[in-house]
Each structure stands twice: as structure tokens, then as C-alpha cells.
Amino acid sequence: MARRSSLREFQEGLARRLAEARSTDRRGLLGFQAGNENWLIDLSEAGEILPPPPLSSVPLTRPWYRGLANVRGTLFGVVDLSQFHGHAPVIAAGRARLLLVGAKQGVNCALLVSSSLGLRSQDDFEPDTDADARQWVRNRLRDAQNNLWLQLDVGKLLASPDFLDAGLA
């Protein structure tokens, strides 16, 4: 008899948790900071986010191409997203993170970012009417505190000639 009540309690708890999961706000964006800019990336385009491992420098590359990182036996090219946009370089320590991107495109790329800002919902933002000249900025958005957020289009970033030209001329 005690076994039935435990099973019933388990089923009721499971049903309650499933109902809560359906009704909660889906957070489909990851927020991060690169230099002084706030960015968002769709979770479907984002891979793992981790503290930066030691980076191996690559000679004759632009300063924003920070080198190669070995992540569990796979090499990733590391780009400092802040420095790529002409801002101060990210120090690869403290709150800095590597954001692995490009899995959908078959590219092992990691973005060195200043910090991870957690999961966000599209509903937390309003569109910003200003345009951005960078083709990999999908949307400009404003949060409730009127902070500007830029939504990253990974496919366009990885296909950009500026991004692909990491070698020194």
C-alpha cells in the first residue's frame, strides 16, 4: 500500500513539474559581454561556454586572432570579439570566457568574451530602431533599463571576409 502512494506522489510531482516547465518563460538567448558591448546569441547557435584554457599563439596573424585552444582534444581558433570590433583586448582571465561557436557551419571557432551574462528571453527586449553597419548584427535590442544589446548572427560572422582574413598582409 505504501508503494502505491509513493508512486502516486511521484506521478503527481512529475505532472506538476511538467506543467511548470511548459508555463515558464523559455530563455532561448545567451547574453555575454565583449569589451563594452552587450551581445546576445541564440542558444541554437551557441556551443559550450568555458573559462579560457591556455592559448597557443599563431604567428603572422592579426592581434584579434588570439591563437588556438585545445578543448578536450579538439583545436579551436580563438577570436577576441572585443578587439575584432576595434575595442580593447579581453584579458583571458577572471570572468573572461570562451564561447564555442560554428558547430552548425562545421567550423571550430571560439569567441573570447569578457563575461557571460546568463540566459535571456526575447520577451525581455524591445527593438532598437538604429541600424548597425556590421552585417553579423542580426538585431539591435533594448532591455528594460534601456541598455543596448546586439544579437549575433554566427553564420554571417563566420562568412564575413573581415572575420576570415586573420592573416597579416
N, C-alpha and C positions, 0 to 999 in steps of 0.2 A: 504494500500500500504506500509506503514512504517513497518507493521508487517512482510510482505514478505521479505523485505530487511534485517530485523533483523534475521529472520530465515535463510536466505541465508548466511549472515555473520557468524552466529553461525555454520552452516554446513561446511562452508569453513574453519573456525578456527578449528573445530573438525577434519576435514580431514588433515589439516596441522599438528596438534599435533600428530595424529596417525602415520603419515608418519615419523615425527621426532622420535617418540618412537621406531619405527621399525629400524631406521637407527642408533640410538645411541648405544654406546658400552654397552653391558649388563654386569653389575657388579654382578657376582654370588658368590663372596667371601667376607667374613668379616675379616678384619685384626685386630689383637689385640696383645698386648704385655703382656708377663708373665715373670716378672723379667727382664733379659737382652735378652730374645729371642723374635723374631717377629714370630707370628703364623698367619695362615690363616685357616678358616673353611668355608666349603660350606654353603651357606645360607639355603640349604635344610636340613642341619643337625643342624643348629643353631636355638635357640629359641630367646626369648627376651633377651635384654641386659639392665641392670638397675643398678643404684647405690646400693651398698650393704646395705641391711637392717640390723638391729641388729641381731647378730648370737647367737644362744644358743649352748653352748659348750656341747660336748658329752664326758663323762669320758671314760678312758681306750681306747682312740683312738690315732693313730699316729698324730704327730704335724701338718702334711699337711692336715688332715681332720679337717677343721675349725669349723664344727658344723652343725646346722640346721638353715635354713632361712625360714620364713613364707612369702610366696609370694601370696598375695590375698587369704589366707586361705589354701594354699597347701604347704606342707613341702618339702623342697629340701635339700639334703645332699650337703654340700659345701666343695669343694676340692680346696686348694691353688695350682694352677698349677705350679707356680714357685717353691714352697717348695717341691712339689711332685717330681720335677726333680732335687732336691738337691741344689737349689739356695736359696737365702734369701727370707723370707716370704713377702707376699704382705701386706701392711698396708691397711686395709679396710676403707679407707677414701680418700678424694681428687678425683683423676682421676680413682681410682680403680672401677671396675665394676664386677657384677655377670653376667656370660653368662650361660643362661639356656640351657642345652643340654640333650639328651637322650629321647626326646619325642617319636621318632621313635621306640626306644627299650623298651618303657614303663617304663623308669627309670626317677625318679625326681632327677636330678643331676644338680648342678650349679658349674661352674668353677670360682673361684676368680682370676681375672686377673688385671694386673697393670693399663691398659688403653685400650680403644677401639681406633683403628686406622682407622676406616671407611671402606667403601666398595672398593673393588678392582676387577679388571678383570684378568682372567687367562692370557690374552694377555700382561699384564704388566710385566710378569715374563719369565725368561729363566730357563730351568732345571739346577740344580747343580749336578755334577757327583759324588760327595762324598756320601757315604752310611751313614745311621743313624741306630744305634743299636736298637732304640726304635721302636717296631712294630706298634705303633699307629701314626708314622710319615709316611704319605702317600707319600709325595714328599718333596724334598728339592729344593727350588727355589731361584733365584737371581733377584732382581729388577734392574732398570736402574742405580742405584747408587751402585750396587754390594753388597747390603745388603742381608743377608741370611734370608729366610722366610721358616718356616716349616708348611706344610699343615697337619692339624689334621684329623685323621680318628676316629671319635667319637665311632663308633661301636667297633673298635679294642681296644680303650682306655677303654671303659666300660666293655669289656670282659677280659681285662688283669688281670691275678692273682695278680700282684703287685698293681693294682688300687683297686681291690676288697678287698684286705687284709688291711683294715683300722684299724682293732683292734690291740691293743698291745698284744704281745705274753705272 
